[in-house]
Amino acid sequence: MKTTRIIQVGTVKFGGGLPVVLQSMAATKTTDIENTAETCQRLTDAGAGIVRVAVDTHDDAVAVKEIRKRTTANLSVDLQENYRLAEAVAPFVDKIRYNPGHLYHSDRELSWQAKVEWIVETARRHDCALRIGVNCGSLDPALAEADHLSQLIHSGAVQSADPSKTTDVFKGDGTISVALTSALQHAAFIDSLGFDCYCVSIKSSDPRSVFYANRHFAAARPDVPIHLGLTEAGLPPEGIEKTRVAMEPLLAANIGDTLRVSLTVPNERKAEEIEAGRLILQNVASGSIADINHWKPGNINIISCPGCSRVENKHFMHLAQQVRDSVTGFAVGNRLLTIAVMGCRVNGPGETDHADIGLWCGKSVVNLKSGTTLIGAYGYDEVVEKMLDLLARHVRAD
């Protein structure tokens, strides 16, 4: 039985053994009020219990007020670099997601605790739920250089569900252990403020890391509802399979209260995320559960984000497909290579740091990287050829 507390977001409740709530996100420009409201309603009609929109600017916040009038969706806003916008949107939404890794951008003279307390009091005044949304592509800089997981396990703050299987994962992906530290830190601080209408997410694009991180968090904080998902599941059908192998075992273990399948599909196809989420829940109910221990990505693992209002060039989705098509059948021997295609500057630079080859998209150019090294900025019509040249160099270097 789940022991997470029950929280309410608009007209839906989750936690405490209630049915898992499916979520999605509008990929429209938030300031495009008509299109965004239509998308939110369409996703709600398709079965999304919560629909998220991105809010980065004052104009976005003003648009949310109008969107609220035009849809019955339970609205969540995604705050990134400007946490102060919470005050402008809170009267019109049901949930606010903040990213601990982006709090440092504004009011740098203030501590993260002061900023979180301000967000919490804003949410309390307007009866909004909160999500602590930790993302491995944009971690708190104060924590990013440290790996606290072993300290947490040794201190007893985290109970290892299966140390024999988790140790190697966290040694291989230090960002997940920092993400876990951040999630536990923020949850404890919000508790100290006497606010309990919140949930937590710990996301990465790597299914195994997400699986084990959420196992750890659930063991440490069995009372806190968890939102499940990969940061970037990618293009279907591979993106659905990646999500299945992480989420189905977690849900089968009664871990997870809400779920999003973050697929790289155009806005008009976003309901496919709900269909994929429904498939996952059906598999869990029937016992047809994917095995995380037997899953392996292809020799070339393509990571691509689902897109949102922050995407600056509409060709991003097409680029992700071009990248996948261009490397299909590319001979890399026994080497495993990861190529990340990101739609914007928010998670793009961080997520591509962890890939062998990264492409993160700007308004008119695509930034091509080899690991953390910027190779150059190229037009959308030439970057795939440049990427293939880089890929060939990676293979020859092996």
C-alpha positions as CSV (number, residue, x, y, z in Angstrom):
1,M,0.0,0.0,0.0
2,K,1.2,3.5,-0.8
3,T,1.8,5.7,2.2
4,T,2.3,9.0,0.4
5,R,0.0,11.8,1.5
6,I,-2.9,12.8,-0.6
7,I,-2.7,16.3,-2.3
8,Q,-5.2,18.1,-4.5
9,V,-4.4,19.9,-7.7
10,G,-7.6,21.7,-9.0
11,T,-10.2,19.0,-9.4
12,V,-7.8,16.0,-9.1
13,K,-6.3,14.3,-6.1
14,F,-3.3,11.9,-6.1
15,G,-1.2,10.0,-3.6
16,G,-2.2,7.6,-0.9
17,G,-3.1,4.8,-3.3
18,L,-5.4,6.9,-5.5
19,P,-5.2,6.2,-9.2
20,V,-2.1,7.6,-10.9
21,V,-2.7,10.9,-12.6
22,L,-1.4,11.4,-16.2
23,Q,0.1,14.7,-17.2
24,S,1.2,16.4,-20.4
25,M,2.5,19.8,-21.4
26,A,1.6,22.3,-24.1
27,A,4.3,22.8,-26.7
28,T,2.9,26.1,-27.9
29,K,4.2,29.6,-27.2
30,T,2.4,30.5,-24.0
31,T,1.7,34.0,-25.3
32,D,-0.3,32.3,-28.2
33,I,-3.4,32.3,-25.9
34,E,-5.9,30.7,-28.3
35,N,-3.6,27.8,-29.4
36,T,-2.3,27.2,-25.9
37,A,-5.8,27.1,-24.3
38,E,-7.0,24.8,-27.1
39,T,-4.1,22.5,-26.5
40,C,-4.7,22.4,-22.7
41,Q,-8.3,21.6,-23.3
42,R,-7.5,18.9,-25.9
43,L,-5.1,17.2,-23.6
44,T,-7.6,17.4,-20.8
45,D,-10.3,15.8,-23.0
46,A,-7.7,13.1,-23.9
47,G,-7.3,12.2,-20.2
48,A,-4.6,14.5,-18.8
49,G,-5.4,15.2,-15.2
50,I,-2.9,18.1,-15.1
51,V,-1.5,20.1,-18.0
52,R,1.6,22.2,-17.7
53,V,2.6,25.4,-19.5
54,A,5.9,27.2,-19.4
55,V,6.2,30.7,-17.9
56,D,9.4,32.6,-18.4
57,T,8.4,36.2,-18.9
58,H,5.9,38.7,-17.7
59,D,4.0,38.4,-21.0
60,D,3.7,34.6,-20.4
61,A,2.3,35.3,-16.9
62,V,-0.3,37.8,-18.4
63,A,-1.2,35.1,-21.0
64,V,-1.9,32.5,-18.3
65,K,-4.6,34.7,-16.8
66,E,-6.4,34.6,-20.2
67,I,-5.7,30.9,-20.8
68,R,-7.4,30.2,-17.4
69,K,-10.6,31.7,-18.7
70,R,-10.6,29.4,-21.8
71,T,-10.0,25.9,-20.5
72,T,-11.2,23.6,-17.7
73,A,-7.7,22.0,-17.5
74,N,-6.0,21.7,-14.1
75,L,-3.1,24.1,-14.9
76,S,0.4,23.8,-13.7
77,V,3.0,26.4,-14.5
78,D,6.7,25.6,-15.1
79,L,8.9,28.3,-13.6
80,Q,12.6,28.2,-14.6
81,E,14.8,31.2,-14.3
82,N,12.4,33.8,-12.8
83,Y,10.8,32.4,-9.6
84,R,9.2,35.8,-8.9
85,L,6.7,35.2,-11.6
86,A,5.0,32.8,-9.2
87,E,3.1,35.8,-7.7
88,A,1.7,36.8,-11.1
89,V,0.4,33.3,-12.0
90,A,-0.6,31.8,-8.7
91,P,-4.2,33.2,-8.7
92,F,-4.9,31.5,-12.0
93,V,-3.3,28.1,-11.7
94,D,-3.6,25.0,-9.6
95,K,0.1,24.0,-9.3
96,I,3.5,25.6,-9.5
97,R,6.6,23.7,-10.5
98,Y,10.0,25.2,-9.6
99,N,13.4,23.9,-10.4
100,P,16.0,24.1,-7.5
101,G,18.7,24.4,-10.1
102,H,17.4,27.7,-11.5
103,L,16.8,29.6,-8.4
104,Y,20.2,31.2,-8.5
105,H,19.5,33.1,-11.6
106,S,17.4,35.9,-9.8
107,D,18.2,37.8,-6.6
108,R,21.6,36.3,-6.2
109,E,22.0,38.1,-2.9
110,L,19.3,36.0,-1.4
111,S,19.7,32.4,-0.2
112,W,17.8,29.6,-1.9
113,Q,15.9,29.1,1.4
114,A,14.6,32.7,1.2
115,K,13.4,32.2,-2.4
116,V,11.7,28.9,-1.6
117,E,10.0,30.4,1.4
118,W,8.6,33.2,-0.8
119,I,7.3,30.6,-3.3
120,V,5.7,28.5,-0.6
121,E,4.0,31.5,0.9
122,T,2.7,32.6,-2.5
123,A,1.3,29.1,-3.1
124,R,-0.2,29.0,0.4
125,R,-2.0,32.3,-0.2
126,H,-3.6,31.1,-3.4
127,D,-4.2,27.5,-2.5
128,C,-1.7,26.1,-5.1
129,A,0.1,22.9,-4.9
130,L,3.9,22.8,-5.6
131,R,6.3,20.5,-7.3
132,I,9.9,20.4,-6.5
133,G,11.2,19.6,-10.0
134,V,14.8,18.5,-9.9
135,N,16.4,18.0,-13.3
136,C,19.8,16.6,-14.0
137,G,20.3,19.0,-16.9
138,S,20.1,22.0,-14.7
139,L,21.3,21.2,-11.1
140,D,21.9,23.7,-8.3
141,P,25.5,25.0,-9.0
142,A,26.2,24.8,-5.2
143,L,25.6,21.1,-5.3
144,A,26.7,20.2,-8.8
145,E,30.4,19.7,-7.9
146,A,29.7,17.3,-5.0
147,D,28.4,13.8,-4.8
148,H,26.6,13.4,-1.5
149,L,24.9,10.0,-2.1
150,S,27.4,7.9,-0.1
151,Q,27.2,10.4,2.8
152,L,23.4,10.1,2.8
153,I,23.4,6.3,2.7
154,H,26.0,6.1,5.5
155,S,24.1,8.6,7.6
156,G,20.9,6.6,7.2
157,A,19.1,9.5,5.5
158,V,18.6,7.3,2.4
159,Q,17.9,3.6,2.7
160,S,19.3,1.7,-0.3
161,A,16.6,-0.5,-1.9
162,D,19.3,-2.8,-3.3
163,P,22.9,-1.6,-2.7
164,S,24.3,-4.3,-5.0
165,K,22.4,-2.8,-8.0
166,T,22.4,0.9,-7.2
167,T,26.1,1.6,-6.3
168,D,27.4,1.2,-9.8
169,V,24.6,3.3,-11.3
170,F,25.3,6.3,-9.0
171,K,29.1,6.0,-9.5
172,G,28.5,6.2,-13.2
173,D,26.1,9.1,-13.0
174,G,27.1,11.6,-10.3
175,T,24.4,14.0,-11.4
176,I,21.6,11.7,-10.1
177,S,23.1,11.6,-6.6
178,V,23.3,15.4,-6.6
179,A,19.7,15.5,-7.8
180,L,18.7,13.2,-5.0
181,T,20.5,15.4,-2.5
182,S,18.7,18.5,-3.9
183,A,15.2,16.8,-3.7
184,L,15.7,15.7,-0.1
185,Q,17.1,19.1,0.9
186,H,14.2,21.0,-0.6
187,A,11.5,18.6,0.7
188,A,12.9,18.9,4.3
189,F,13.0,22.7,4.0
190,I,9.4,23.0,2.8
191,D,8.4,20.6,5.6
192,S,10.0,23.1,8.1
193,L,7.7,25.8,6.7
194,G,4.6,23.8,7.6
195,F,3.5,23.3,4.0
196,D,2.7,19.8,2.8
197,C,0.8,20.3,-0.5
198,Y,3.8,19.4,-2.6
199,C,5.2,16.5,-4.6
200,V,8.7,15.8,-5.9
201,S,10.2,14.7,-9.3
202,I,13.8,13.6,-10.0
203,K,14.4,13.4,-13.7
204,S,17.1,12.5,-16.1
205,S,17.1,11.2,-19.6
206,D,18.7,7.9,-18.5
207,P,16.0,5.3,-17.5
208,R,18.2,3.4,-15.0
209,S,19.3,6.5,-13.2
210,V,15.7,7.7,-12.8
211,F,14.6,4.3,-11.6
212,Y,17.2,4.0,-8.9
213,A,16.9,7.7,-7.8
214,N,13.2,7.4,-7.3
215,R,13.7,4.1,-5.4
216,H,16.0,5.9,-3.1
217,F,13.8,8.9,-2.6
218,A,10.7,6.8,-1.9
219,A,12.7,4.8,0.7
220,A,13.8,8.0,2.4
221,R,10.5,10.0,2.1
222,P,7.6,7.5,1.8
223,D,5.2,10.3,2.7
224,V,6.0,12.5,-0.3
225,P,4.0,12.0,-3.5
226,I,6.3,11.5,-6.5
227,H,5.8,12.7,-10.1
228,L,7.5,10.2,-12.5
229,G,9.0,10.8,-15.9
230,L,12.2,11.0,-17.9
231,T,13.4,14.5,-18.7
232,E,13.5,13.6,-22.4
233,A,12.0,10.3,-23.5
234,G,12.6,11.1,-27.1
235,L,11.0,10.1,-30.4
236,P,8.5,7.3,-30.4
237,P,8.6,4.3,-30.3
238,E,12.0,4.4,-28.6
239,G,10.8,7.1,-26.2
240,I,7.9,5.0,-25.1
241,E,10.1,2.0,-24.5
242,K,12.6,4.0,-22.4
243,T,9.8,5.3,-20.3
244,R,8.3,1.8,-19.8
245,V,11.5,0.3,-18.5
246,A,11.9,2.9,-15.8
247,M,8.3,3.6,-14.9
248,E,6.6,0.2,-15.0
249,P,8.9,-1.4,-12.3
250,L,8.5,1.7,-10.1
251,L,4.7,1.8,-10.4
252,A,4.6,-2.0,-9.8
253,A,6.5,-1.3,-6.5
254,N,3.9,1.4,-5.6
255,I,6.3,4.2,-6.3
256,G,4.8,7.1,-8.2
257,D,1.6,9.1,-8.1
258,T,1.6,11.1,-11.3
259,L,3.2,10.3,-14.7
260,R,4.3,12.0,-17.9
261,V,5.8,10.4,-21.0
262,S,7.8,13.2,-22.5
263,L,7.8,12.4,-26.2
264,T,9.3,14.4,-29.0
265,V,6.2,14.9,-31.0
266,P,4.6,18.1,-32.5
267,N,2.0,19.9,-30.4
268,E,-0.9,18.5,-32.4
269,R,0.2,15.0,-31.4
270,K,0.8,15.6,-27.7
271,A,-2.2,13.4,-26.8
272,E,0.2,10.5,-27.7
273,E,1.8,11.2,-24.3
274,I,-1.5,10.4,-22.6
275,E,-1.9,7.2,-24.8
276,A,1.6,6.0,-23.8
277,G,0.9,6.8,-20.2
278,R,-2.3,4.8,-20.3
279,L,-0.4,1.9,-21.9
280,I,2.1,1.9,-19.0
281,L,-0.6,1.8,-16.4
282,Q,-2.4,-1.0,-18.2
283,N,0.8,-3.0,-18.4
284,V,1.4,-2.6,-14.6
285,A,-2.2,-3.6,-13.9
286,S,-1.8,-6.7,-16.0
287,G,1.6,-7.6,-14.7
288,S,3.3,-7.2,-18.1
289,I,6.1,-5.1,-16.7
290,A,9.3,-4.1,-18.6
291,D,12.5,-5.2,-16.9
292,I,15.0,-2.4,-16.2
293,N,17.8,-4.9,-15.7
294,H,17.5,-6.3,-19.2
295,W,17.1,-3.1,-21.1
296,K,19.9,-1.8,-23.3
297,P,19.9,1.3,-25.6
298,G,21.0,0.9,-29.1
299,N,24.7,1.4,-30.0
300,I,23.7,5.0,-30.9
301,N,21.3,6.3,-28.2
302,I,19.3,9.3,-29.3
303,I,18.0,11.6,-26.6
304,S,15.6,14.4,-27.6
305,C,13.4,16.7,-25.5
306,P,9.6,17.0,-25.9
307,G,9.6,20.7,-26.8
308,C,7.7,23.4,-25.1
309,S,7.2,27.2,-25.4
310,R,10.9,27.8,-25.0
311,V,11.8,26.2,-28.3
312,E,12.9,29.1,-30.5
313,N,12.8,27.4,-33.9
314,K,10.0,25.3,-35.2
315,H,12.4,23.1,-37.1
316,F,13.7,21.5,-33.8
317,M,11.3,18.5,-34.1
318,H,12.3,17.9,-37.7
319,L,15.9,18.1,-36.7
320,A,15.5,15.4,-34.1
321,Q,14.0,13.1,-36.7
322,Q,16.7,13.9,-39.2
323,V,19.4,13.1,-36.6
324,R,17.8,9.7,-35.9
325,D,17.3,8.9,-39.6
326,S,20.9,9.9,-40.5
327,V,22.6,7.7,-37.9
328,T,20.4,4.6,-38.5
329,G,22.7,1.9,-39.7
330,F,25.8,4.0,-38.9
331,A,28.6,1.6,-38.1
332,V,30.1,2.3,-34.6
333,G,31.4,-1.1,-33.8
334,N,31.0,-2.2,-30.2
335,R,31.0,1.4,-28.9
336,L,27.9,2.9,-27.2
337,L,27.4,6.6,-28.2
338,T,24.8,9.1,-27.1
339,I,23.6,11.9,-29.2
340,A,21.4,14.5,-27.5
341,V,19.1,16.9,-29.4
342,M,17.7,19.7,-27.2
343,G,15.2,22.4,-28.1
344,C,16.3,25.3,-26.1
345,R,18.9,26.9,-23.8
346,V,17.2,26.0,-20.5
347,N,18.2,22.4,-20.3
348,G,20.1,22.2,-23.6
349,P,23.6,23.1,-22.4
350,G,23.5,20.9,-19.3
351,E,21.8,17.9,-20.9
352,T,24.2,17.9,-23.9
353,D,27.2,18.0,-21.5
354,H,26.5,14.4,-20.7
355,A,26.3,13.2,-24.3
356,D,29.1,12.2,-26.6
357,I,27.6,14.5,-29.2
358,G,25.1,17.3,-28.4
359,L,23.0,19.6,-30.4
360,W,21.1,22.3,-28.7
361,C,18.9,24.6,-30.7
362,G,18.8,28.4,-30.9
363,K,16.7,30.7,-33.0
364,S,18.8,30.5,-36.2
365,V,21.7,28.2,-35.3
366,V,22.3,24.8,-33.7
367,N,25.1,24.6,-31.2
368,L,27.1,21.4,-31.9
369,K,29.1,19.9,-29.0
370,S,31.5,17.0,-28.4
371,G,31.0,16.3,-24.7
372,T,31.3,19.6,-22.9
373,T,33.3,21.2,-25.8
374,L,31.5,23.5,-28.2
375,I,32.5,22.6,-31.8
376,G,30.6,25.4,-33.5
377,A,27.2,27.0,-34.2
378,Y,25.7,25.9,-37.6
379,G,22.5,26.5,-39.6
380,Y,19.7,24.1,-39.4
381,D,20.4,23.1,-43.0
382,E,24.0,22.1,-42.4
383,V,24.3,20.9,-38.8
384,V,23.4,17.2,-39.6
385,E,26.3,16.9,-42.0
386,K,28.6,18.5,-39.4
387,M,27.3,16.1,-36.8
388,L,27.9,13.1,-39.0
389,D,31.5,14.3,-39.5
390,L,31.9,14.5,-35.7
391,L,30.4,11.1,-35.3
392,A,32.9,9.6,-37.7
393,R,35.7,11.2,-35.8
394,H,34.4,9.7,-32.5
395,V,34.3,6.3,-34.1
396,R,37.8,6.6,-35.6
397,A,39.2,7.8,-32.2
398,D,38.0,4.6,-30.7
